[in-house]
Amino acid sequence: MARYTVLDLAAWKKSGKPFAMLTAYDSTMASVFDQAGVPILLVGDSAGNNFLGHENTIPVTLDELISLSRAVVKGSERALVISDLPFGSYEASTQLALESSIRLLKEAGAAGVKLEGGVRVCEQVRALVNSGIPVMGHLGMTPQSVNAFGGFKVQGRDSKADEIIKDALALQEAGAFAIVLELIPAKLAKEITETLSIPTIGIGAGINCDGQVLVWTDLMGLTPKPPRFSRAYLNLRQEMAEAVGRWVLDVESGSFPSAKESFD
């Protein structure tokens, strides 16, 4: 079966069908999520603090995301794979944004890229779209700007709401095919979603976005201190710790491996 495309997202927006997007950083998890029917896999720079051990997303490099994206593409069959442009790979110029995005498509096989910011990155968005590269926007709490925001805080309250609406309209006009809305008031997300003709994808932005995205380690209960907006559908951290603990005890007691797990 063919992979989902950006045209499918547009059709879902038009029909009012909500859709899911999930992060993925390796081929094994990508294959599981693909099997489960997740239509969009985001190789996010959230790998920085959920996979690579960093405090935030800023240290993640383009080479790292190319490697992770390649694994996700290889591990999936149907999902639309979108890769983040990491901090420092697109801000300086349209040429830099093009070079970085081309690498993600050619070397990793990603179907499109995601970048953070509104009006300030519209020149890059136009250049990428004009070159045939699908672009997903990202507004609200943009993790690459965590130092400027003073931490992970809700954005778009009071007078800042109009600025986010302006950014969303600018991204749409520049050719973005969808926009992630992170950590903004639900009322504002609803207004943006109803205003735009392209899909919105919420994370901590309420129920009225066209789609929803979560970091997969939050979804599975692996994150020790998950964000308020997430929901754990498993307590996988506890289950894995218990399973590994049983194996350690079997090794220490001499009951693993047994004859069944050995060869003549």
N, C-alpha and C positions, 0 to 999 in steps of 0.2 A: 504494500500500500504506500501511496505517496505521502510525503511529509506535509504537515500543515504549513500554510503560508500566511503572509500578512493580509492576503485577501480574505482568508477565513476570519481573521479578527474583525475586519471591516464588516463582513456579513453578520457576524455575531452581534456587533454593535447595532446594526440596522434592525435585526430581528429581536433584540432585547434579551439574547441568551447570555447569561453570565458564564465566564470561563475562568480557569485556574492557570496560574503560572507558579513554578517552583524552582528554587535554585538547585544547581547540581554542579559538582566539581570533579567527578570521576566517572569512569565508564560503568562501574558496577551499580552505583546509585542511579545513574542515568537510565540504565536498562530496567531497573525496578520501577522508576517513575513512569517510563515509557509504557511498560506493561500495564501499569495502573491507569493509563489513559490521560496522563497530564499532557495537554496539547502544546505547552510552551515551557522550555527549560531555559533558565537564565544562568549563564556562567558569570556570576556576579563577582565584583571585587570584594564582596562580603566574604569571599574565601580568605581574605586577610585575617579576620578575627574569628572565623568559624572553621578554618581548615589549616591555615599556615601558622597560627599561633601569635599573630600580631595583635596589638591593642585596638587597631582600627584598620580601615581600608587603605590608608594613604601609602604604606610601603609596598603595596602590590605592584609588580612590574608587568609590562606588556608581554614579555617573554613567558612569565608565569601564567598569564591568562591564555596565551596561545596554547601552551601545553595542556592546561586544564580543559580548554574548549575543545581541543582535538579529541581528548578522551571522552567528553560528553557526546560529541557528534558520533564517535565510533560506537558508543554504548547504546545509542538510541536509534530508532527506525522511523518513527512517525512524528516525533516532537519537532517543533520549530525551535531551533537553538539560537539564542541571542547572547552575544558576549558584551560585557562591559568594556568600555574604554577606561583604563585606569588613570588615576591622577597623574598629570604630566604628559599624557600621550595625545592630547588634542587641544589644549587651551591656547597654546602659543600662536597657532596659525592654522589656516585651512589646509595647507600643505602637510603639516604634521598630522592633522586629523585624518587626512586621506591616506597617508603612508601607514599609519597605525591600523586603520580600518581595513585596508587592502590586505595587510598581513593576517588579520583575524579571519578574513574570508578565504584567502588563498592557502595559508599554512594550517589553519584549524578547521576550515569547512563551515564556519558559522554562517547563518543566513542573514544576519544583521548585527548592528551594534547599538549599545545604549550609552548615552552620555548625560551628564548632569548640568543643569543650568537652563535659563530661559533666553531672554533677549541677547545676553552676552555671548551665547554660542550659536545663534541662528545663522551666522555666516558659515560656520562649520557644517551645520545641518544642511544648508542649501548645497554646499559643495559636495557633500557625501551623496545626497539624494540625486543630484545632477549626474553623479558618476555611477548611479545604479546601485547604491548601497542603502538598504532600508535602515532607518534610524528611529529608535525609541527614545523619547525624552524622559527626564526625571526631575520632578519639582517637589518643593516642600522641604523636608529635612533631607538634604543631600549629604550623605556621609563624607564625601570628599571635602566638604566645607565644615567639618565638625569643629575645627579650631576657631573658625570665624564665628560659629554659632555658640561657642562656649559649652559644647556638649550636645548630646542627643535630646533635643527639645522640640515640642510641637511648634510648627511654623504656621504663619497665615492668620494669626489672630489680629483682630482690630484693623488698624490701617494697613497691615501687611497683606491682607486678603486681596485687595485690588492689584497689588504687584504680582501675586501668583496668577491671578486671572489673566493679566496682561502677558505674562510669560507663557502661559498655556496657549493663548491665541497666537502668539508670535511663533511658537514651535509648530503649531498646526499650519500656519501660513508658510513656514519654511519647508514643510514637507514631511515632518515626522509622522509615522504611521500609528503611533500610540504614545501615551505618556503615563509613567508611573507617578502616583501621588503618594508621598510618604509623610506620615505624621502631620496631617493637617486636620482641622475640624471637619467633622462629617458633613455639616451644612455647607461648607465651602466646597468640599469634594463633590457634593450633589450638584451645586450650581455649575461647577466647571464641567462635570459630566454631561449635564443637560445643554450646556452652551456649545460644546465641541461636537464636531462631526466625526472625529477620530476617537477610538476607545481610550478610556482611562483604566488604569490598573492600580488598585489601592493596596496600601500596606499601612495599617493604622490610620485609615482615612474613611472608615465607616462602610456601610452596606451598599451605598448607592453608586459605587464605581461599576464600570462594565465588567471588570475582572478583579481578581484578588491574587496577591502573591505573598508567599512566606519563605523564609529561610528554612531549608529542609531539616536542619538540626533542631530548630524550634518546634517544628511540626511533630517530630518524633520523640520529643522529650529528652534530647541529649544535652541541651543547653542548661548549665547549672542555674543561671538566673535569667530566665527568658523575659523578653519585653512584654509589657502589659497587653499589647495588641495581638499577640500570638495565641495559639491554642495547641496544646500538646495532645495528639491523638494516641500516643503510646508513652510509656515510661521506659523508653529503650535504654537509657543510661543505667537504670537500676537493673533491668533484665540482663543487659550485657555484663555488668559487673558481677552479678550473681553467677552467670554462666562461666565466665572466666575464672571466678573463684573456685567453682566446682572442679574445673579442669586442673587448676593448680594443686588442689588437694589430691586429685587422682594421680597426678605426676609424683607428688611427694610421698604418697602411700604405696606407689608401685603398681597401681591398678590400671595405669595407662602407659603404654599401649598394651592391650590384651592380645591374646593369640589371634583374635578376629582381625585386629588391626596390624598384624605382622605378616611376614612372608617366610615360606619355607626356603 
